[in-house]
Amino acid sequence: MQEPESIVVGYDGSDEAGAAVRWAAQQAHLRRCALKVVHCSIWPLLTRNLGPVPGVADSGLERSAEVILEEGVNQARAAVPDLDTGGTLLHGLPASHLARISAGERMLVVGSRGLGGFLGLLVGSVSLELAASADCPVAVIRSDLHPTGPVIAAVDASGSPTAVEDAHAVAAAFQARLNIVHVRHPSAGYRPGDANHAVTVEEAAEEIINSAVYHARSFAPGVHVEGRILTDTSVPHALLKASAEARMLVVGTKGHGFVRETIGSTAHAVLHQARGPVLISRRGAGNAGPDSEEQARVGQR
């Protein structure tokens, strides 16, 4: 399988987008791939007067969009001077453009807020839209970073294999620990004195976490992998608590209880309330999953 070429990052000039650009540049450097900085100008949706003001140099809405893109590219190059960095200016809604160009790429990176400007109030959160529509993993970056923290991968009853793979790739790039967690919560009708039910639930949880840990350890050596079962009446609460000082929280898009083709309550809670970066593990037809040889190369650096 041909490796996806680039990491794509959206930039709109906001502080949140700047943090996303710097994070994406670091990831691209560690994974030895190119970085594409994308700015989406919404002005053509609102007016046709994009040209410069007569007699005023560097004026006009189109030039303003170009300046924002140049600023994003410069921030990436300042963060990692030797990085292969390019810029693309698009016109229209950010979520639709970024979802389209994410097909086949390694990762799409956005800030926790921004990218939509005031129009975002009308079309909804760009990060939430992309978490439901992008064709590659989507990283939502926040300023509360923990450089020495572990990468947390949340797995559901399916084992969330692509989430484990993506989490392993991030952990390998950062040379960080990988903690795989599964949330066990009481089912409807559960009675505390039901010992047989408790044993059955515990055994199922252990099987899920052991399988996920084995899956993670099947990749390149060098990443320390641990598994942990969490017990909570709320899956989002357990994940948010476990990831409070994590380098990144990774959740999948398939299985039970996380993100499906639309954004569910758990994903909303994680994306809105997580203190640090969140990676939504998504796959499109052109991006079936991380390449094991690339993970081995990253893990051996």
N, C-alpha and C positions, 0 to 999 in steps of 0.2 A: 504494500500500500504506500502511495506517495505521501510524504509528510506534509501536513499543512504548512504554509509558508510563513505566516506572520501572526503577530499579536496586533489586534486592532484596538485603538482607544479613542473614545469620544471626548472632545474638548469644546467647551463653550466660553472659556474665559473665567469661570468661577473658581473659587479656592478648592472646592471639592473636585472639580475636573482637573485642576493642577495636581492634586494629590494622586489622582488616578493615572495621569500621564507619567509621573515620576515612578509610581509603582510598576506600571506596565513596562517602562524602559528598563527597570531592574530585572523584571522577569524575562524580557526579550534577551537581555545580555546573558543571563544565566542559562537560558535555553538555546542560545546561539542562533537566534532567528531575527528577522527584520521586524520593525515596528511601523505601523501605519497610524498616523494621527489624522482623525477625521473631524471636521467641523461642518455642521449642518446649519445653513442660514435659513431662517423662517421668513425673512423679509419678502421674498417673491410671492408668498402666500397672502401678503397684506397690502402690497403696493407694487406698482410698476416703476416707480421712480427710484431706481437703484444707482443711477449714474452720479458722477461727481457734481458738486455745486460749481457753476461757472466761475472761474477765477480763483477757486480755492483748491490748493494742492492736497492730494491724499484725502479727499472728502468723498462722501457718498456711502450708501449702505453696502454696496458690493465691496468697496475698498475696506470698509470696516470689518466685513466678514473675512477678507483676506488677511487683515492684520491679526485677527483673533487666531486664525489657523497658524500664521507664522509664529505667533507667541507660543502656541502649544508645541510646535516642532522645536522651537528654541529651548523650551523647558526640558524636553526629552533629551536633546543633545547636551544640555548643560548637566543633566543628571548622569548620562553615560556618553561621553564625548565621541567614542569610536563606534557607536551603535549605528547600524544601517537604518536610518529614519527617513520616512517620506510623509508628505502631507496631501490630503485630499479635501477639496471644498465641494460640498453638495448642497442642493437647495431643496427644502421641504422638511417634513417632520422627521426628527432625529430617530425615533424608534423604528419607523419603517425602513429608513435607509440603512441603519446599523444592523438590523435583522437581516436585510438582504445581503449585505456585503460580508456578513459573518460566516456565510456558508463555506465550509472547508477550511476555515482558519483555526489556529490553535486555541485562541481565546479572544473574547471581547471584553474590554475593560471600560467601566464607566464610574463616575463619582456617585456618591449616595444621593446627591441632589444636583439640580441643574440640568443642563442639556436641553431644556425646553423653554427656559426663560418664563415670561408671564404666560405664554401660550401653554406651558405645561399644566397650568391650572385648569385648562379646558380639556386637554387630551389625557390627563392622568400622569402617573409617575412613569418616566422613561425606563427606569431600572426594572420596575414591575412588568412593564410591557415586554421588555427584552427577555426577562426571566421566563416568560411564557412563549416567546416567539423566535428567539435566536437559534441558529443552527450550530452553535459551538458553545463551550462553557462560557458563562458570563460571570465576571468578577465585579462585585460592587464594593468600592473602596471607601473606607472612612478614615478619618485622621487619627483615631485611637488605635495606634499600631503597637504591637508587642514583638519586637525583633527577636526576642529569645523564647517566645512562646511556641507551643506545638501547633501543628495543623490538626484540626478536629474533623473527622469524617463521620457523618451521621448515616447510619444504615437502618433500613426498615426490614420488614419480613422477607423481602426479596433478596436481601443482601446488598442491594444498591451497588452492583459491580462497577458501573461507570463512575460513580461518585468516589469509590475507593481508588480507582485508577487515577482519576484527576487529582485526588488528594495526595496520592503517592508522588505524582509528578511535581506538585508544588513543594511537598516536603523534601524531595530529592534535590530540587533546584536550590532551595534555601538551606539544605543540609539540616533540616529541622526534624524533630520527633513527630511521629504520626500516631495519634490516638484515635482509635475507631470506637464509636459509642453506639449503643442501641438502647432505646428508651422502652422500658417495660412499664406498662400502666394497667391498672385494674380494669377488667372488662365489665360491661354492664351486668348487673346481677351478682357480682362477686361478693362473697361474704368472707370476712377476715378469718373465720374459723375453718374455711374449706381447705384443708391441707392438701388433698389430692389435686385440686385446681392449682394451688400455689406451686406444687412440684412440677406439674405439667407446663405451666407458664415459664418457670425457671429453666427447665430443660430446653424448651423451645428457644428462649433467649440465648442460652449458652451455645446452642447449635448455630444460631444466626451469627453471633459474634465470633465464634471460633472459625467458622467458614470464611467470614470477611477478613479476619486476621491472616488466615492461610493464603487467601487470594492476594492480599497486599504483599506478603512476604515472598510470593512467587516471582515478583519483579526483581530488579537489580538489588543486590545487597548494599548495605550502607545506610539504609533508613531504619531507625529503631521504631518498631511497630508494637503497640500495645492495644488491648481490647478492654472495654469496660461496659458493664451493664448498668444503666441508670434506671431508677424507679421513681416515677412521678405521675401524678394525675394529669399533668399537662405536658405534652411532647415539646411544644415551643419553650416552656419554662425550663425544662431540663436541658435543652440544647443551649439556650441563652446563658444559663448558669455555668454549664460546662465550658463554654467558649469565651467566658468573660476576659480571660487573659491569653487567648489563643492568637496565633499569627494569622490564622484563617479558619473559618468554618465552612465546610463543604457539605452540601446537601444535593440529593439526586432529584430527578424529575419524573421517575417512574416508580411504581410500587405502591405501597399503601401509606397514606398519611402525609406525604410531602407534596411536591409540586407535580401536577399532571400537565395537560395541555393548557389549562387555565390555572391561575394562581389561587391556591387554597389558603385556608386560615393559617396553617403552620408557616407557609412561605411568607405570607404577609407579616406575621409576627417576627420571623427571623430577619427579614429584610428591613423592617422598620425599626426594630429594637436592638439588634446586635450592635455591640460597641465597636467591633473591629470588622475587617473585611469578610465578605461572604462570597463563596463561589457556588453558583448554581450550575450543576453538571448537566449540560444539555448535549444532544447529539442530533445531527441532521444526516441525510442520506450520504452526503459527501464527507462526513467526518465520523466514522464508525467508532473510533476510540483511540486512545493514545497508542503509539507504536512502542512495543516492548524494547526494541533495540535502542530507540531514542531515550527511553527511560533508563536503560542500562548505562548509556553514555553520560546522561546527566548525573546519575547516581554515583558514577565513578570519579567525578571531578573533585 
